[in-house]
Amino acid sequence: MDNAKKLKIAKKADNAYMHQKINDIASKKRTAQGGCIKSKDGKILMETAEILERWSEYIQELFYDERGQQPETQKPIEGPPILKAEVEKTINDMKNGKAAGPDQFPIELLQALGNWGIYQLTKLLNRIYDTGNIPKDMLISTSITLQKKPGATECENHRTISLMSHTLKLLLKILLTRIRSKIKPEISETQFGFVANKGTTNVIFTMMMLMERCIETQKDLYLCFIDYSKAFDKVRHE
C-alpha cells in the first residue's frame, strides 16, 4: 500500500492518527545501500579513493566563494562582547550524547566546567569573535553523508553532516541566537521551515485537508513547488 492510501485510511479513522502517520512517513529512516557515487561527468565511481576525492570536490564547491573583498559598510559591524551568561545558557541548552568532532571533546566536558573554566572559555570565544581568527584545530571537521533516498548516486541527493568541535559549535550557536533575535520580526507567519515550534509536517497535513476539500467541492487547486537548492545549498548567494 502506498503512502497516499495510508494517509487516506488514516484520515477516515482519526485526524490525530493521520497527523501521526504523516510524521511516521516523513521521518521513516531509510537504509543506505551501496556506497558508489557518480563523478561530475556521470561516471560511476567504485574505488574508495575516487569516491573520497569526489566528495572532497563536491563539499569544496558548496563552500566556494569567489566574490572577493566585501564592500565596506557605513555602519559599525562590531557587536557586544559575548557574556559569560550567554556561554553558560548555550552550553546548558546543548544536548548530551552528541558525536564529538575530530578533537574528541564531548559536550559533557564543556558542561562539567566550573566557574573558572567558563570564564576562560568566554575569554577564548571573545578573542575569536573580536579577531576573526579561529584556531586551526577547531576548523577541522568530519563529514558524514546520508542518502536522501535509497540508491542515490549523485552527491546532490545526499545530506552532508559535519561533526565539528563542540567549542566552535558553541560559538556558532551564540551567534545564531543573536541573529535570530534580529531577523525574527522579518520572517513571515506563513513560513514553517527553519522556524522554532513550527514544522513542514503541519503544512503537509493542512495541504492534504485542502486537497480533499477541493476534490469534494470540485474546486481547482494550484500548488507551486520551488526547489531552493541553488539558493540554500551553497555559501555564495548572488
C-alpha positions as CSV (number, residue, x, y, z in Angstrom):
1,M,0.0,0.0,0.0
2,D,1.5,3.4,-1.0
3,N,1.8,6.4,1.3
4,A,-1.2,8.2,-0.2
5,K,-3.6,5.3,0.5
6,K,-2.2,5.0,4.1
7,L,-3.0,8.7,4.6
8,K,-6.5,8.4,3.2
9,I,-7.3,5.4,5.5
10,A,-5.8,7.2,8.5
11,K,-7.9,10.3,7.8
12,K,-11.1,8.4,7.9
13,A,-10.2,6.8,11.2
14,D,-9.0,9.9,13.0
15,N,-7.3,13.2,12.2
16,A,-4.9,12.9,15.1
17,Y,-3.9,9.5,13.9
18,M,-3.4,10.9,10.4
19,H,-1.1,13.6,11.8
20,Q,1.0,10.9,13.5
21,K,1.0,8.8,10.3
22,I,2.4,11.8,8.3
23,N,5.1,12.1,11.0
24,D,6.0,8.4,10.7
25,I,6.2,8.5,6.9
26,A,8.2,11.8,6.8
27,S,10.7,10.6,9.5
28,K,11.0,7.0,8.3
29,K,14.6,6.0,8.4
30,R,16.0,4.7,5.1
31,T,18.8,2.2,5.0
32,A,21.7,3.4,2.9
33,Q,22.6,0.9,0.1
34,G,25.8,0.6,-1.9
35,G,28.2,3.5,-1.5
36,C,29.1,4.2,-5.1
37,I,28.6,7.7,-6.4
38,K,28.8,9.4,-9.7
39,S,31.6,11.7,-10.8
40,K,30.8,15.2,-12.1
41,D,30.5,13.8,-15.7
42,G,28.2,11.0,-14.6
43,K,30.7,8.2,-14.4
44,I,30.1,5.6,-11.6
45,L,32.9,5.6,-9.1
46,M,33.8,2.3,-7.4
47,E,37.2,2.8,-5.8
48,T,37.3,4.3,-2.3
49,A,40.0,6.8,-3.2
50,E,37.9,8.1,-6.2
51,I,34.8,8.3,-4.0
52,L,36.6,10.3,-1.3
53,E,38.1,12.6,-3.9
54,R,34.6,13.3,-5.4
55,W,33.2,14.0,-2.0
56,S,36.0,16.4,-1.3
57,E,35.4,18.2,-4.6
58,Y,31.7,18.4,-4.0
59,I,32.0,19.8,-0.5
60,Q,34.6,22.4,-1.5
61,E,32.2,23.5,-4.3
62,L,29.5,24.1,-1.7
63,F,31.7,26.4,0.3
64,Y,33.5,28.1,-2.6
65,D,33.0,31.8,-2.7
66,E,34.7,33.9,-5.4
67,R,33.1,37.3,-4.5
68,G,36.4,38.5,-3.1
69,Q,36.6,41.6,-0.9
70,Q,33.2,42.6,0.5
71,P,32.3,46.3,0.1
72,E,32.7,48.5,3.2
73,T,29.7,49.4,5.2
74,Q,28.9,52.8,6.7
75,K,27.6,51.1,9.9
76,P,29.9,49.6,12.5
77,I,30.0,45.8,12.4
78,E,31.3,45.2,15.9
79,G,28.9,43.5,18.2
80,P,28.7,43.5,22.0
81,P,31.1,41.1,23.8
82,I,30.0,37.6,24.4
83,L,28.8,37.3,28.0
84,K,29.6,34.6,30.5
85,A,25.8,34.1,30.9
86,E,25.4,33.6,27.2
87,V,28.0,30.8,27.3
88,E,26.5,29.1,30.3
89,K,23.0,29.2,28.9
90,T,24.1,27.9,25.5
91,I,26.1,25.0,27.0
92,N,23.1,24.0,29.2
93,D,20.8,24.1,26.1
94,M,23.1,21.8,24.1
95,K,22.0,18.2,24.0
96,N,24.0,15.4,25.6
97,G,25.2,12.3,23.8
98,K,26.1,14.1,20.5
99,A,29.0,12.8,18.5
100,A,32.3,14.7,19.1
101,G,34.3,16.3,16.4
102,P,37.9,15.4,15.5
103,D,39.2,16.9,18.8
104,Q,37.2,14.1,20.6
105,F,35.9,16.6,23.2
106,P,32.3,15.7,24.1
107,I,29.7,18.4,25.1
108,E,29.7,16.8,28.5
109,L,33.2,18.1,29.0
110,L,32.1,21.7,28.5
111,Q,29.1,21.1,30.8
112,A,31.5,19.9,33.5
113,L,33.5,23.2,33.5
114,G,33.3,25.1,36.7
115,N,33.1,28.9,37.1
116,W,36.7,29.5,36.3
117,G,36.6,27.2,33.3
118,I,33.5,29.0,31.9
119,Y,35.3,32.3,32.5
120,Q,38.4,31.2,30.5
121,L,36.2,29.7,27.7
122,T,34.3,33.1,27.5
123,K,37.6,34.8,27.1
124,L,38.6,32.4,24.2
125,L,35.3,32.9,22.4
126,N,35.6,36.7,22.7
127,R,39.1,36.6,21.3
128,I,37.9,34.6,18.3
129,Y,34.8,36.9,17.9
130,D,36.9,40.1,18.0
131,T,39.8,39.0,15.8
132,G,38.0,36.6,13.4
133,N,40.9,34.1,13.9
134,I,39.7,30.6,14.7
135,P,42.3,28.1,15.9
136,K,43.1,25.6,13.1
137,D,42.2,22.6,15.2
138,M,38.7,23.9,15.6
139,L,38.2,24.3,11.8
140,I,38.7,20.6,11.2
141,S,35.5,18.6,10.9
142,T,34.5,15.1,9.8
143,S,31.8,14.9,7.1
144,I,29.2,12.1,7.0
145,T,26.9,11.6,4.1
146,L,23.4,10.2,4.3
147,Q,21.2,9.3,1.4
148,K,18.1,11.3,0.9
149,K,16.6,8.3,-1.0
150,P,17.7,4.7,-1.4
151,G,20.1,4.0,-4.2
152,A,21.2,7.7,-4.6
153,T,24.4,8.0,-6.6
154,E,24.6,11.8,-7.1
155,C,26.2,13.8,-4.4
156,E,23.3,16.3,-4.5
157,N,20.9,13.5,-3.4
158,H,22.8,13.1,-0.1
159,R,22.6,15.1,3.1
160,T,26.1,16.1,4.4
161,I,26.6,16.3,8.1
162,S,29.7,17.8,9.6
163,L,30.9,16.6,13.0
164,M,32.7,19.7,14.3
165,S,34.4,20.8,17.5
166,H,31.8,21.5,20.2
167,T,33.7,24.6,21.2
168,L,33.2,26.0,17.7
169,K,29.6,24.8,17.7
170,L,29.1,26.7,21.0
171,L,30.3,30.0,19.4
172,L,28.1,29.4,16.3
173,K,25.0,28.8,18.5
174,I,25.6,32.0,20.4
175,L,25.9,34.0,17.2
176,L,22.8,32.2,15.8
177,T,20.8,33.2,18.8
178,R,21.8,36.8,18.3
179,I,20.9,36.7,14.6
180,R,17.5,35.1,15.3
181,S,16.6,37.9,17.6
182,K,17.2,40.4,14.7
183,I,15.6,38.6,11.9
184,K,12.5,37.2,13.7
185,P,10.4,40.3,13.0
186,E,11.2,39.9,9.3
187,I,10.0,36.2,9.0
188,S,6.6,35.8,7.6
189,E,3.9,33.9,9.6
190,T,3.5,31.7,6.5
191,Q,7.0,30.3,6.8
192,F,7.1,26.9,8.6
193,G,10.6,25.6,7.6
194,F,13.5,26.5,9.9
195,V,11.3,28.3,12.4
196,A,11.1,27.3,16.0
197,N,8.0,25.5,17.1
198,K,6.8,25.0,13.5
199,G,7.4,22.2,11.0
200,T,6.6,21.3,7.5
201,T,4.6,18.3,8.7
202,N,1.9,20.7,9.8
203,V,1.8,22.2,6.3
204,I,1.6,18.7,4.7
205,F,-1.3,17.9,6.9
206,T,-3.1,21.2,6.0
207,M,-2.4,20.6,2.3
208,M,-3.9,17.2,2.4
209,M,-7.0,18.5,4.0
210,L,-7.2,21.3,1.5
211,M,-6.8,18.9,-1.4
212,E,-9.5,16.6,-0.2
213,R,-11.9,19.5,0.3
214,C,-11.2,20.8,-3.2
215,I,-12.0,17.4,-4.6
216,E,-15.2,17.2,-2.7
217,T,-16.4,20.6,-3.8
218,Q,-15.0,20.3,-7.4
219,K,-12.8,23.3,-7.0
220,D,-9.5,23.9,-8.8
221,L,-6.3,23.9,-6.6
222,Y,-2.9,25.1,-7.8
223,L,0.2,24.1,-6.0
224,C,3.7,25.6,-6.7
225,F,6.8,23.6,-5.6
226,I,10.1,25.6,-5.8
227,D,13.5,23.9,-5.5
228,Y,15.6,26.3,-3.5
229,S,18.7,24.2,-3.7
230,K,20.5,26.8,-5.7
231,A,19.9,29.4,-3.0
232,F,20.5,27.4,0.1
233,D,22.9,24.6,-0.8
234,K,25.8,26.9,-1.3
235,V,27.5,29.6,0.7
236,R,27.7,32.0,-2.2
237,H,24.5,34.0,-2.6
238,E,24.2,36.2,-5.6
